[in-house]
C-alpha cells in the first residue's frame, strides 16, 4: 500500500469504509492503472458481514464508496450517475499508482490552506488522468474559489499531496454540475472550449438532423 493511501486511510474515514477499501477493493486492483475488478455487491456484502449482518443492500455499499470517493481513495467512471447501481462497474483507485518515489516530499507535513497555494503541476496532471477529469486545464478563478473555501476552515490540515488531490476532485465535481453552461460536453462532464477535445462528427450531424426536423 502506498504512503498516500496510508495517510488518507488514517484520516476521518469510518471503519466499514476502511474494510471495504483495504479488503474489498485494493487487493485485486491493477497496480499499473489503479483499476479495480468489476464490483460484486454480493461479495462485498459477504465481506462486510463476516461476523454480523450490518449491511443488507447495495445502496449501503454505495454510501461507503461515496465516503471513499470524497476522501480521494476512489474515482467513479465518467458515465456513472449518482445513486445508480455500481454492481459490475470498474472503479479507479487514484492513490494505488502513487509509488511514493516522486512525491515523498508531498506526503510530509500537515498544513492549513494558504493564500498562495497552488496544486503541484505534475501530481495534478497524473491525478486528473486517474480520476477521469476530461479537461486538465484550470484558471485562476478555479484555484481562487478552492483556496477561498478552505481559507475559511483553518482547522483543516492536509499534506501537500492531499491538497492537490482535493483540488482535482473539486474540479471534477464542479464540471459534473449540470447548472453550468459549457461550450463542450464529454460524457457527463463539462469542459472548456480550449480543452482540445473533439466530438464525433457523425453523432453531431445526427443530433442536428433531428433537432431541425419539423414537428408533425
Backbone bond lengths (Angstrom), bond angles and torsions (degrees), N, CA, C in turn:
res aa  C-N    CA-C-N  psi(-1)  N-CA   C-N-CA  omega(-1)  CA-C   N-CA-C  phi
1 X - - - 1.460 - - 1.521 108.93 -
2 X 1.322 117.09 139.20 1.455 120.75 -176.15 1.530 111.03 -78.71
3 X 1.342 115.09 164.27 1.458 119.71 179.94 1.524 110.74 -64.93
4 X 1.321 115.90 -35.20 1.460 119.07 178.43 1.518 111.77 -61.91
5 X 1.335 117.04 -41.26 1.465 120.54 177.70 1.526 111.11 -64.63
6 X 1.328 115.70 -43.66 1.467 120.03 -179.08 1.516 110.78 -62.47
7 X 1.338 116.50 -44.81 1.463 120.32 179.96 1.522 111.14 -60.41
8 X 1.333 116.57 -44.36 1.462 120.31 -176.77 1.524 111.41 -71.19
9 X 1.327 117.43 -41.44 1.460 121.21 179.22 1.523 112.05 -67.07
10 X 1.322 116.95 -21.10 1.464 121.22 178.29 1.521 111.74 -81.62
11 X 1.328 116.43 -5.66 1.458 121.08 -178.64 1.512 112.66 -85.22
12 X 1.320 115.62 -154.20 1.467 122.11 -174.02 1.532 110.83 -83.15
13 X 1.334 115.36 76.95 1.471 122.23 -179.41 1.525 108.28 -131.21
14 X 1.324 116.87 138.66 1.464 120.40 -178.93 1.527 110.67 -68.58
15 X 1.323 115.67 154.33 1.461 119.94 -179.63 1.532 112.90 -63.20
16 X 1.353 120.32 -40.79 1.465 118.47 176.09 1.527 112.64 -59.18
17 X 1.335 116.75 -37.20 1.463 119.82 178.46 1.525 110.27 -66.95
18 X 1.330 117.32 -38.43 1.459 121.07 176.93 1.531 110.57 -62.40
19 X 1.343 115.96 -44.22 1.465 120.11 179.54 1.528 110.11 -62.52
20 X 1.323 116.07 -44.12 1.463 120.14 179.56 1.520 110.84 -58.57
21 X 1.323 116.22 -43.28 1.463 119.73 -178.96 1.532 111.75 -70.42
22 X 1.338 115.34 -52.94 1.471 120.16 -172.43 1.522 113.75 -69.01
23 X 1.337 117.15 -35.00 1.459 120.28 -175.77 1.524 113.58 -109.27
24 X 1.344 116.86 -25.82 1.457 119.04 -176.45 1.507 115.07 -96.77
25 X 1.343 117.41 -31.98 1.458 121.16 -175.24 1.531 113.39 -109.99
26 X 1.300 116.06 -46.75 1.465 121.09 -170.39 1.525 115.02 -67.03
27 X 1.344 120.35 -42.99 1.474 119.57 -172.70 1.523 114.89 -57.61
28 X 1.336 118.44 -35.69 1.463 120.80 -176.28 1.533 113.34 -104.23
29 X 1.325 117.05 10.41 1.466 120.10 -179.65 1.528 110.36 -73.58
30 X 1.315 115.88 145.93 1.466 122.01 176.42 1.529 108.37 -73.46
31 X 1.311 117.43 119.19 1.463 120.65 -175.41 1.528 112.76 -73.79
32 X 1.326 117.21 -12.52 1.467 120.29 178.00 1.530 111.38 -88.40
33 X 1.331 116.78 -40.66 1.460 120.80 -176.23 1.528 113.27 -104.54
34 X 1.343 116.48 -19.47 1.459 120.27 -176.92 1.512 113.51 80.37
35 X 1.325 118.61 6.21 1.460 121.44 -177.95 1.521 111.71 -83.35
36 X 1.337 114.57 142.04 1.462 120.23 178.04 1.532 109.91 -86.50
37 X 1.304 115.63 170.56 1.457 120.77 167.09 1.534 107.69 -73.44
38 X 1.329 118.46 158.72 1.474 119.40 176.84 1.523 110.70 -53.79
39 X 1.315 116.63 133.05 1.464 120.69 -176.71 1.525 111.80 -68.01
40 X 1.312 115.50 141.31 1.463 122.33 174.40 1.525 107.39 -124.73
41 X 1.326 116.15 107.14 1.462 119.56 178.89 1.533 110.95 -55.94
42 X 1.316 115.76 -39.57 1.468 120.03 -178.09 1.523 110.94 -59.35
43 X 1.328 116.66 -46.82 1.461 120.35 -179.40 1.530 111.66 -67.57
44 X 1.331 116.03 -40.63 1.458 119.38 -178.30 1.520 111.52 -68.72
45 X 1.338 117.42 -38.06 1.457 120.54 176.61 1.522 110.81 -64.54
46 X 1.323 116.13 -40.13 1.460 120.45 178.08 1.530 110.78 -62.63
47 X 1.333 116.35 -39.73 1.462 121.13 178.92 1.527 111.23 -64.98
48 X 1.312 117.07 -46.02 1.459 121.13 -177.07 1.521 112.78 -72.36
49 X 1.341 116.02 -24.52 1.470 120.58 -178.78 1.521 111.91 -102.70
50 X 1.320 117.06 28.54 1.466 120.95 -175.42 1.524 112.77 -57.45
51 X 1.339 117.65 -35.91 1.462 120.78 -176.57 1.523 112.42 -107.65
52 X 1.318 117.40 -39.21 1.456 121.49 178.34 1.521 109.55 -149.21
53 X 1.330 117.50 149.25 1.475 121.39 -175.69 1.528 112.35 -75.73
54 X 1.319 116.39 92.75 1.459 121.54 179.97 1.529 112.28 -98.46
55 X 1.327 115.64 -24.66 1.465 120.55 -176.34 1.527 109.48 -125.47
56 X 1.332 115.91 136.70 1.458 119.85 -175.62 1.525 113.66 -124.15
57 X 1.321 118.22 -24.53 1.462 121.06 -171.57 1.528 112.37 -126.20
58 X 1.329 114.30 155.63 1.452 120.24 178.26 1.514 112.88 -61.41
59 X 1.334 117.28 -32.23 1.458 119.84 -178.86 1.523 111.37 -65.55
60 X 1.345 117.20 -24.47 1.459 119.98 175.59 1.527 110.13 -72.17
61 X 1.324 115.91 -35.13 1.461 120.25 173.25 1.527 109.20 -62.85
62 X 1.339 116.33 -42.19 1.463 120.60 179.03 1.524 111.78 -59.48
63 X 1.335 117.13 -38.33 1.462 120.74 179.68 1.528 110.88 -63.41
64 X 1.329 116.04 -39.78 1.470 119.81 177.35 1.526 110.51 -68.54
65 X 1.328 116.68 -39.09 1.465 120.06 178.07 1.525 110.56 -65.69
66 X 1.337 117.38 -37.31 1.463 120.76 175.94 1.529 110.55 -60.85
67 X 1.319 115.72 -39.98 1.465 120.37 178.39 1.528 110.43 -62.44
68 X 1.330 116.17 -43.26 1.466 121.09 178.77 1.524 110.95 -67.97
69 X 1.335 116.06 -35.32 1.467 119.94 179.72 1.525 110.56 -66.75
70 X 1.317 117.07 -41.44 1.464 121.15 179.42 1.521 111.31 -66.08
71 X 1.334 116.83 -28.45 1.465 121.10 178.33 1.524 111.84 -82.25
72 X 1.340 116.92 -8.67 1.454 120.09 179.51 1.518 114.60 88.37
73 X 1.330 116.72 9.44 1.463 120.51 -179.30 1.522 112.36 -87.15
74 X 1.321 116.70 -21.90 1.465 122.51 -177.62 1.517 109.24 -132.55
75 X 1.326 116.11 144.41 1.465 121.54 174.18 1.517 108.24 -129.83
76 X 1.348 116.34 133.19 1.457 121.72 -179.64 1.528 110.68 -85.15
77 X 1.329 117.08 154.07 1.477 119.94 171.95 1.521 109.95 -60.62
78 X 1.326 116.82 151.60 1.466 121.25 -175.58 1.521 112.18 -63.17
79 X 1.337 117.57 -26.39 1.469 119.63 -175.50 1.526 113.31 -93.77
80 X 1.327 117.78 5.95 1.461 120.89 179.04 1.517 109.64 -86.71
81 X 1.315 116.73 129.71 1.457 121.94 -179.93 1.523 109.95 -96.29
82 X 1.319 114.51 141.98 1.458 120.55 -178.71 1.532 110.89 -57.83
83 X 1.336 116.10 134.33 1.453 120.98 177.07 1.514 114.17 89.49
84 X 1.335 118.11 -11.25 1.454 120.65 -179.86 1.530 110.69 -84.55
85 X 1.311 116.58 163.51 1.451 121.33 -179.61 1.528 111.05 -64.29
86 X 1.320 115.73 138.95 1.463 122.25 177.14 1.522 110.67 -107.80
87 X 1.336 116.53 5.64 1.457 120.12 179.81 1.524 109.32 -61.78
88 X 1.317 116.79 125.00 1.463 121.43 -179.06 1.518 114.27 88.14
89 X 1.336 117.61 -6.42 1.470 120.80 -179.85 1.531 111.01 -80.08
90 X 1.312 115.02 151.49 1.464 122.03 173.55 1.522 107.66 -101.65
91 X 1.320 117.00 124.28 1.459 122.17 179.01 1.522 110.09 -103.39
92 X 1.325 115.69 168.65 1.465 121.33 175.13 1.513 109.12 -112.77
93 X 1.320 116.57 142.26 1.456 122.93 175.33 1.529 106.76 -113.06
94 X 1.334 117.77 92.76 1.464 121.64 -171.50 1.516 115.76 -55.34
95 X 1.333 117.13 -33.17 1.465 119.18 -173.92 1.523 113.44 -86.18
96 X 1.331 117.43 -6.14 1.459 120.50 179.41 1.526 110.93 -64.04
97 X 1.339 116.25 -37.30 1.459 121.14 -176.18 1.520 112.70 -83.46
98 X 1.314 117.19 -1.90 1.461 119.77 176.72 1.521 108.89 -83.85
99 X 1.327 116.91 100.78 1.459 121.15 -177.20 1.518 112.32 -75.74
100 X 1.315 116.79 -15.25 1.456 119.77 -177.64 1.511 112.95 86.42
101 X 1.347 118.28 -9.41 1.460 121.45 -176.72 1.527 111.49 -70.01
102 X 1.334 117.78 -37.79 1.454 121.33 -176.52 1.519 112.85 -97.41
103 X 1.330 116.97 -18.17 1.456 119.74 -171.38 1.520 113.55 -123.00
104 X 1.324 117.38 24.84 1.465 119.82 179.49 1.520 111.45 -56.15
105 X 1.323 116.34 -41.66 1.468 119.75 -177.47 1.527 112.35 -66.63
106 X 1.342 116.90 -25.66 1.462 120.15 -179.14 1.526 112.42 -79.73
107 X 1.315 117.00 -10.57 1.460 120.80 177.31 1.534 111.15 -94.77
108 X 1.311 116.25 -1.47 1.465 120.36 -174.86 1.532 110.48 -100.98
109 X 1.310 116.25 126.73 1.457 121.26 173.80 1.508 113.75 88.88
110 X 1.325 115.45 124.33 1.459 121.51 176.10 1.518 107.84 -96.63
111 X 1.321 117.30 132.49 1.451 120.31 -175.24 1.526 110.89 -144.81
112 X 1.339 116.80 149.18 1.467 119.75 175.27 1.524 110.04 -75.95
113 X 1.321 116.88 170.13 1.455 121.29 176.96 1.531 109.67 -66.72
114 X 1.331 116.21 145.82 1.461 122.01 176.96 1.524 109.51 -124.25
115 X 1.315 116.20 158.58 1.453 121.73 -177.25 1.528 112.33 -61.83
116 X 1.315 116.82 -32.01 1.464 120.68 -175.39 1.524 113.13 -95.08
117 X 1.337 117.55 7.82 1.468 120.05 -175.05 1.534 112.20 -61.71
118 X 1.334 114.79 142.09 1.472 122.09 171.65 1.517 107.76 -141.89
119 X 1.344 118.23 149.86 1.466 120.17 178.88 1.517 110.70 -68.43
120 X 1.317 115.83 149.45 1.457 119.67 173.83 1.527 108.36 -66.18
121 X 1.324 118.94 120.66 1.473 121.30 -172.11 1.528 114.34 -57.94
122 X 1.333 116.62 -48.14 1.467 119.86 -177.35 1.517 111.31 -66.21
123 X 1.332 116.27 -45.59 1.461 120.32 179.93 1.517 110.83 -64.15
124 X 1.329 117.11 -41.91 1.460 120.56 -179.95 1.527 110.86 -58.74
125 X 1.320 116.83 -45.33 1.466 120.61 -179.24 1.518 111.10 -61.01
126 X 1.328 117.07 -43.49 1.465 120.59 -179.19 1.525 111.34 -67.30
127 X 1.319 117.03 -43.40 1.460 119.88 179.68 1.524 111.26 -66.52
128 X 1.332 116.67 -38.26 1.467 120.31 178.96 1.525 110.60 -60.37
129 X 1.318 116.93 -40.07 1.467 120.64 178.28 1.525 110.66 -67.15
130 X 1.331 116.26 -40.60 1.464 120.29 -177.20 1.528 112.62 -67.34
131 X 1.331 117.71 -36.27 1.466 120.01 -177.09 1.529 112.39 -91.83
132 X 1.333 116.62 1.89 1.460 119.82 176.29 1.515 113.68 78.23
133 X 1.335 117.87 30.91 1.463 121.32 176.65 1.521 108.17 -76.40
134 X 1.329 116.46 110.25 1.462 120.85 -171.80 1.523 113.17 -65.37
135 X 1.320 117.46 -36.12 1.459 122.18 -177.54 1.526 108.66 -113.90
136 X 1.330 117.00 110.33 1.466 121.04 -177.16 1.528 112.33 -82.37
137 X 1.324 118.08 -6.74 1.456 121.13 -177.16 1.527 110.83 -82.03
138 X 1.320 116.39 142.39 1.456 120.92 173.56 1.518 107.64 -144.43
139 X 1.331 116.32 156.44 1.454 120.13 -178.52 1.522 110.64 -115.83
140 X 1.325 116.23 -176.22 1.457 121.29 -176.70 1.526 111.69 -65.18
141 X 1.324 116.44 -29.98 1.462 119.08 177.60 1.517 110.81 -66.83
142 X 1.336 117.50 -42.49 1.463 121.14 177.13 1.526 110.15 -57.78
143 X 1.336 115.59 -49.43 1.461 120.11 -179.60 1.527 110.86 -63.84
144 X 1.346 116.13 -44.07 1.457 120.51 -177.01 1.519 113.10 -62.26
145 X 1.338 117.64 -41.24 1.463 121.25 179.25 1.523 110.92 -63.35
146 X 1.333 115.86 -40.95 1.461 120.71 179.44 1.531 110.31 -65.46
147 X 1.322 116.41 -46.97 1.466 121.05 -179.76 1.528 110.51 -62.55
148 X 1.331 116.88 -44.96 1.461 120.38 -178.32 1.528 111.71 -60.44
149 X 1.325 116.19 -40.20 1.464 120.21 -179.71 1.530 110.67 -61.70
150 X 1.331 117.15 -47.53 1.454 120.27 -174.56 1.524 113.15 -81.81
151 X 1.334 118.00 -19.98 1.463 119.77 174.02 1.529 110.94 -63.02
152 X 1.330 116.29 -29.27 1.462 120.33 -179.98 1.530 112.11 -79.42
153 X 1.332 116.86 0.34 1.461 121.84 179.92 1.531 109.38 -127.99
154 X 1.335 117.26 65.91 1.472 120.82 -175.57 1.521 113.92 -64.33
155 X 1.335 116.40 -16.07 1.467 118.79 179.03 1.525 112.20 -73.98
156 X 1.339 117.39 -15.60 1.464 121.68 -179.21 1.527 109.21 -87.01
157 X 1.318 116.26 121.35 1.460 121.35 177.19 1.523 109.24 -121.57
158 X 1.325 115.54 140.37 1.458 121.93 179.79 1.524 108.86 -139.74
159 X 1.326 115.73 162.37 1.464 118.58 172.44 1.531 107.85 -77.00
160 X 1.337 118.82 159.94 1.463 120.30 176.10 1.534 112.48 -54.73
161 X 1.327 116.84 -36.06 1.458 120.34 177.02 1.525 110.05 -60.92
162 X 1.331 117.13 -46.79 1.455 121.04 -176.14 1.525 112.20 -68.65
163 X 1.350 118.15 -33.43 1.465 119.63 176.97 1.531 110.54 -64.59
164 X 1.341 116.77 -41.77 1.468 120.02 178.13 1.525 110.33 -65.37
165 X 1.318 116.12 -39.73 1.461 121.21 178.35 1.534 110.73 -63.11
166 X 1.321 117.12 -44.66 1.460 121.07 177.97 1.522 111.22 -60.81
167 X 1.315 116.53 -38.73 1.463 120.35 -179.04 1.524 110.71 -65.10
168 X 1.337 116.74 -43.35 1.467 120.47 178.39 1.522 110.61 -61.61
169 X 1.323 117.53 -43.17 1.461 121.35 179.36 1.528 111.18 -68.06
170 X 1.334 116.24 -35.42 1.464 121.05 176.98 1.527 110.77 -61.31
171 X 1.343 116.70 -44.32 1.459 119.98 -179.87 1.525 111.49 -65.30
172 X 1.333 116.79 -39.64 1.465 119.08 -179.95 1.527 110.27 -64.38
173 X 1.330 116.14 -44.72 1.463 119.62 -179.79 1.526 110.40 -63.09
174 X 1.324 116.68 -40.54 1.466 121.56 -179.26 1.523 111.29 -63.43
175 X 1.324 116.46 -36.77 1.465 120.28 -177.44 1.522 112.57 -84.17
176 X 1.325 116.21 -6.02 1.458 120.08 172.35 1.524 110.90 -91.15
177 X 1.319 116.40 -1.10 1.458 121.91 -178.31 1.518 109.41 -77.73
178 X 1.319 116.49 114.47 1.461 120.50 -177.11 1.522 112.91 -72.99
179 X 1.335 117.76 -5.90 1.451 119.68 178.89 1.520 113.04 -76.38
180 X 1.354 117.77 -15.44 1.441 119.91 179.40 1.527 110.79 -79.57
181 X 1.314 116.60 164.51 1.459 122.24 178.57 1.526 109.12 -115.00
182 X 1.328 118.12 89.64 1.449 120.88 -175.59 1.517 112.15 -79.70
183 X 1.308 114.79 162.54 1.452 119.37 172.21 1.527 109.57 -90.53
184 X 1.327 116.75 -19.96 1.460 121.00 176.86 1.517 108.97 -144.57
185 X 1.309 115.77 153.93 1.458 121.21 176.10 1.517 108.17 -131.22
186 X 1.336 116.64 128.45 1.456 122.53 176.55 1.516 107.18 -118.16
187 X 1.347 118.03 111.53 1.457 120.98 -171.33 1.514 107.89 62.73
188 X 1.335 117.02 -123.18 1.464 119.97 176.51 1.520 111.41 -112.33
189 X 1.368 115.82 23.86 1.450 120.84 176.74 1.511 110.51 -107.00
190 X 1.350 116.04 151.05 1.445 122.52 178.64 1.515 108.47 -101.74
191 X 1.340 117.25 130.23 1.453 120.83 -178.20 1.511 109.51 -129.81
192 X 1.329 115.71 156.70 1.454 120.33 -178.49 1.518 110.47 -78.32
193 X 1.325 115.99 163.64 1.459 120.98 -178.41 1.510 112.00 -70.41
194 X 1.357 117.45 -12.37 1.461 120.49 -179.74 1.521 112.07 -98.18
195 X 1.329 116.35 8.85 1.467 118.68 -174.64 1.507 112.85 -72.33
196 X 1.323 118.67 -16.18 1.450 121.01 179.26 1.508 113.26 74.84
197 X 1.351 117.22 27.76 1.459 121.38 -178.56 1.513 107.89 -110.00
198 X 1.322 117.82 125.76 1.454 121.39 -177.59 1.514 110.45 -103.29
199 X 1.335 116.07 149.75 1.456 120.34 177.30 1.514 109.52 -95.23
200 X 1.311 116.35 161.96 1.457 121.44 178.81 1.528 109.09 -69.62
201 X 1.323 118.28 123.86 1.451 122.73 -173.56 1.522 111.76 -65.41
202 X 1.340 116.92 -40.67 1.464 119.44 179.80 1.522 111.32 -64.18
203 X 1.328 116.93 -40.20 1.465 120.62 178.94 1.526 110.10 -64.81
204 X 1.342 115.97 -39.81 1.458 119.56 -179.97 1.525 110.85 -63.64
205 X 1.348 117.33 -43.45 1.462 121.09 -179.44 1.530 110.72 -64.50
206 X 1.348 116.01 -37.57 1.457 119.67 -179.62 1.522 110.38 -64.97
207 X 1.328 116.02 -42.55 1.460 119.92 178.24 1.516 110.56 -62.13
208 X 1.337 116.82 -44.16 1.459 120.66 -179.96 1.525 111.92 -63.73
209 X 1.333 116.71 -36.81 1.472 121.64 -179.80 1.513 110.82 -59.65
210 X 1.345 116.77 -47.81 1.450 120.45 -177.36 1.515 112.42 -78.38
211 X 1.315 116.95 -23.84 1.452 120.16 176.48 1.530 110.32 -68.41
212 X 1.354 116.51 -35.42 1.453 121.14 -176.65 1.527 113.35 -89.77
213 X 1.322 117.80 -6.11 1.452 121.32 -177.53 1.512 110.33 -67.45
214 X 1.346 119.66 124.75 1.477 121.90 -177.61 1.508 111.39 -67.40
215 X 1.321 115.13 150.66 1.465 120.03 -179.75 1.524 109.84 -76.13
216 X 1.340 115.75 154.19 1.462 121.12 178.53 1.502 112.61 84.38
